[in-house]
Amino acid sequence: MSVGIIGTKLGMTQIFDKETGIAIPVTVIHAGPCPITQIKTPETDGYSSIQIGYGEVKEKALNKPLLGHLKKSESIPLKNLKEYRLDNPEQYQLGDALKVDIFQPGDIVDVAGKTIGRGFAGYQKRHNFKRGSMTHGSKNHRLPGSTGAGTTPGRVYPGKRMAGRYGGTQVTIRKLTVVQVDPERNLILIKGAVPGKPGNLLSITPAKKVGK
């Protein structure tokens, strides 16, 4: 259980390692500052966590309950709120801001966000099914084929892989490496690709599973 930070994907580029000269593909993320808007403890909420916010907006963009919640921490109007479970939330103070300097180059992180929505897709694109024969007379080019038995059970089981909406789901890319951190511009450069397109909202946390 550890705290993370919220950011926005700006895009991808490459930088060069000064020692080896190797080009490193990186994703540039604008993250923070994220004010702490709520601290939860076992006495008040039954568990320990902190809630942070990101994305300043005008007051008219938020409803009154959310504005009232943010005023308790004397926070500016924020569009996005996220909670992180912690064992020791007492080390944080309400109103403090988390910045990209909580990470250092070389840190291993997990990045979570929504993938790019690709609309309604067929079996081959969505599930990598093989297509049928493309020869003349074949009536099965991109069809699904059999979807189950006949009389018994007489229905299609839930979860059957079929055509449908593809993408737009929450995923986590694990064990990515922090390459650079720029606290002055609130930028963090992470090696490799992260979910979504530029402008996508992301959550960056220390990696939970770091093995060999």
Helices and strands as residue ranges (DSSP letters): E 5-16, E 23-31, E 34-40, H 42-45, E 49-56, G 59-61, H 64-71, E 78-85, G 89-91, E 97-98, G 100-102, E 108-114, E 120-121, H 123-127, E 164-165, E 170-182, E 187-191, E 201-206
